[in-house]
Amino acid sequence: MINDIDGLILAAGRSKRMGCEGKLKSILHDKTLLEHVIDRLEPQVGELFINANPDLCGEQSLTVIGDHMAGFQGPLTGLWSALKSDRLSDASYLMMVPCDGPFIPQNLVAELYQMTVNNDVDIACVRYQGFAQPTFSLWNKRVLPAVEETLLVKKMGGFKSLLAELNTAYLDWPEQPINPFFNINTPEDLAAAERLFS
């Protein structure tokens, strides 16, 4: 556990490809996707929060941070809403993961934190098999003004422009038998993930 890091689970997306309103409740190997992510991330951070529609979260112990903007504008809205919130702790960093990534490595936060501190970067982002995974990333909270400008002024709701604009370091994660950054976006993805447990 690293106390200077808050954790944020992004779960405010519309889940269109899953064909349901909130895929965080989808069941994988007898637990919800949200429960899998909590189990993996909670031991790695000081405090853990979730960006989601409170009505879809069900009973769980996390502090919920809703979007501060009406209408889904993209995943950057969740990061901005958390950074703007008065609910986060006074930790210096925010670790972000998606609610549909049940195989998060148990040393992910420590590895990204080491890279961040050693290089004094704004963002440390995972790269797997040559592809950046921006929803698995560690952000210095000082990036709030840049996040706000990108979302509110430039009207861009994704992460790519910020990764290019800010001081970003990439952590090339070694290949594993199971892709630890596998995202479950469709019922087919969920079925494939279920087979990985058997």
C-alpha positions as CSV (number, residue, x, y, z in Angstrom):
1,M,0.0,0.0,0.0
2,I,1.2,3.5,-0.9
3,N,-0.5,6.1,1.2
4,D,0.4,9.0,-1.1
5,I,-1.8,7.6,-3.8
6,D,-5.6,7.7,-4.1
7,G,-7.2,5.1,-6.3
8,L,-10.0,5.8,-8.7
9,I,-12.1,3.1,-10.5
10,L,-13.7,4.5,-13.7
11,A,-17.2,3.2,-14.0
12,A,-19.3,6.0,-15.4
13,G,-19.3,4.8,-19.0
14,R,-22.5,3.9,-20.8
15,S,-21.7,0.2,-21.3
16,K,-23.4,0.2,-24.7
17,R,-21.4,-2.8,-26.1
18,M,-22.3,-4.9,-23.1
19,G,-25.9,-4.3,-23.7
20,C,-26.6,-3.3,-20.1
21,E,-26.7,-0.1,-18.1
22,G,-23.8,-0.7,-15.7
23,K,-21.3,-3.4,-16.6
24,L,-19.6,-3.0,-13.2
25,K,-22.3,-5.4,-11.9
26,S,-21.6,-8.0,-14.6
27,I,-20.7,-11.4,-13.0
28,L,-17.3,-13.0,-13.6
29,H,-16.4,-16.1,-11.7
30,D,-19.0,-15.5,-9.0
31,K,-18.1,-11.9,-8.3
32,T,-19.0,-8.6,-10.0
33,L,-16.4,-6.9,-12.2
34,L,-16.3,-4.1,-9.7
35,E,-15.6,-6.6,-6.8
36,H,-12.7,-8.0,-8.8
37,V,-11.2,-4.6,-9.4
38,I,-11.6,-3.5,-5.8
39,D,-9.9,-6.7,-4.6
40,R,-6.9,-6.0,-6.9
41,L,-6.5,-2.3,-6.4
42,E,-7.6,-1.6,-2.8
43,P,-4.5,-3.1,-1.2
44,Q,-2.2,-1.0,-3.4
45,V,-3.5,2.5,-2.6
46,G,-4.1,4.7,0.4
47,E,-7.8,5.3,-0.3
48,L,-10.1,4.0,-3.0
49,F,-12.9,5.9,-4.8
50,I,-15.2,5.1,-7.7
51,N,-16.4,7.4,-10.5
52,A,-19.9,6.2,-11.3
53,N,-23.6,6.9,-11.3
54,P,-24.4,6.3,-7.6
55,D,-27.7,4.6,-8.5
56,L,-25.8,1.8,-10.3
57,C,-23.2,1.1,-7.6
58,G,-25.2,-1.1,-5.3
59,E,-24.0,-1.8,-1.8
60,Q,-20.3,-1.3,-1.5
61,S,-18.0,0.6,0.8
62,L,-16.3,3.0,-1.6
63,T,-16.9,6.7,-1.8
64,V,-18.7,7.5,-5.0
65,I,-17.7,10.5,-7.1
66,G,-20.3,11.3,-9.8
67,D,-19.5,13.1,-13.0
68,H,-19.5,16.9,-12.6
69,M,-20.7,17.3,-16.1
70,A,-24.1,16.3,-17.6
71,G,-24.0,13.9,-20.5
72,F,-21.1,11.4,-21.0
73,Q,-18.2,13.4,-22.5
74,G,-15.7,10.6,-22.4
75,P,-13.5,9.0,-19.8
76,L,-11.5,12.2,-19.1
77,T,-14.7,13.4,-17.4
78,G,-14.2,10.9,-14.7
79,L,-10.6,11.9,-14.0
80,W,-11.5,15.6,-14.0
81,S,-14.5,15.0,-11.7
82,A,-12.3,13.2,-9.2
83,L,-9.5,15.8,-9.3
84,K,-12.2,18.5,-8.8
85,S,-13.8,16.7,-5.9
86,D,-13.3,17.5,-2.3
87,R,-13.7,13.9,-1.4
88,L,-10.2,12.8,-2.4
89,S,-7.5,12.7,0.3
90,D,-4.5,15.0,0.3
91,A,-2.4,12.4,-1.4
92,S,-0.2,13.7,-4.2
93,Y,-1.2,11.1,-6.9
94,L,-4.3,9.5,-8.4
95,M,-4.1,5.9,-9.8
96,M,-6.8,5.3,-12.3
97,V,-8.1,1.9,-13.5
98,P,-11.3,0.9,-15.4
99,C,-14.1,-1.1,-13.7
100,D,-13.8,-3.7,-16.5
101,G,-10.2,-4.7,-16.0
102,P,-10.4,-7.7,-13.6
103,F,-6.8,-8.9,-14.0
104,I,-5.0,-5.8,-12.7
105,P,-1.4,-6.7,-11.6
106,Q,-1.0,-6.7,-7.8
107,N,2.3,-4.7,-8.2
108,L,1.0,-2.2,-10.8
109,V,0.8,0.8,-8.5
110,A,4.2,0.3,-7.0
111,E,5.8,0.0,-10.4
112,L,4.1,3.1,-11.8
113,Y,4.9,5.1,-8.6
114,Q,8.5,4.2,-8.8
115,M,8.7,5.4,-12.3
116,T,6.8,8.6,-11.5
117,V,8.9,9.5,-8.5
118,N,12.3,8.7,-10.1
119,N,11.5,10.8,-13.2
120,D,9.2,13.5,-11.7
121,V,6.6,13.0,-14.4
122,D,3.0,14.1,-14.7
123,I,1.7,10.8,-15.8
124,A,3.0,7.2,-15.7
125,C,1.1,5.0,-18.2
126,V,1.2,1.3,-18.8
127,R,2.2,0.1,-22.3
128,Y,1.4,-3.5,-23.2
129,Q,2.5,-5.3,-26.4
130,G,3.4,-1.9,-27.7
131,F,0.1,-0.2,-27.1
132,A,-0.5,2.5,-24.4
133,Q,-3.2,1.7,-21.8
134,P,-4.2,5.1,-20.6
135,T,-7.0,3.9,-18.4
136,F,-4.3,2.1,-16.3
137,S,-2.2,5.1,-15.3
138,L,-0.9,7.2,-12.4
139,W,-1.5,10.9,-12.4
140,N,0.2,13.7,-10.4
141,K,-2.7,15.8,-9.1
142,R,-0.9,18.9,-10.3
143,V,-2.3,18.1,-13.8
144,L,-5.8,19.4,-12.9
145,P,-5.5,22.7,-14.9
146,A,-4.3,20.8,-18.0
147,V,-7.1,18.2,-17.6
148,E,-9.7,21.0,-17.2
149,E,-8.5,22.9,-20.3
150,T,-8.5,19.8,-22.4
151,L,-12.0,18.8,-21.4
152,L,-13.7,22.2,-21.1
153,V,-11.9,24.4,-23.6
154,K,-10.7,22.0,-26.2
155,K,-13.8,19.8,-25.7
156,M,-11.8,16.6,-25.9
157,G,-12.9,13.7,-23.7
158,G,-10.1,11.2,-24.2
159,F,-6.6,10.9,-22.7
160,K,-4.4,10.8,-25.8
161,S,-3.8,14.5,-26.2
162,L,-2.8,14.9,-22.5
163,L,-0.4,11.9,-22.7
164,A,1.3,13.8,-25.6
165,E,1.1,17.2,-24.1
166,L,2.2,16.5,-20.5
167,N,5.4,14.9,-19.2
168,T,4.5,11.3,-19.6
169,A,6.5,8.1,-18.9
170,Y,5.6,4.7,-20.3
171,L,6.0,1.5,-18.4
172,D,6.4,-1.4,-20.8
173,W,4.7,-4.3,-18.9
174,P,6.2,-7.8,-19.6
175,E,3.9,-10.1,-21.5
176,Q,1.9,-12.5,-19.4
177,P,-0.1,-15.7,-20.2
178,I,-3.2,-13.7,-19.4
179,N,-3.2,-10.1,-20.6
180,P,-3.4,-8.2,-17.3
181,F,-5.0,-5.2,-19.0
182,F,-7.7,-7.1,-20.7
183,N,-10.9,-4.9,-20.9
184,I,-14.3,-6.5,-20.9
185,N,-16.4,-4.5,-23.3
186,T,-18.8,-7.1,-24.7
187,P,-20.6,-10.3,-23.6
188,E,-18.1,-12.2,-25.7
189,D,-15.2,-10.6,-23.7
190,L,-17.0,-11.6,-20.5
191,A,-17.2,-15.2,-21.7
192,A,-13.6,-15.2,-22.7
193,A,-12.6,-13.9,-19.3
194,E,-14.6,-16.6,-17.6
195,R,-12.8,-19.2,-19.5
196,L,-9.5,-17.8,-18.2
197,F,-10.5,-18.8,-14.7
198,S,-11.2,-22.4,-15.6
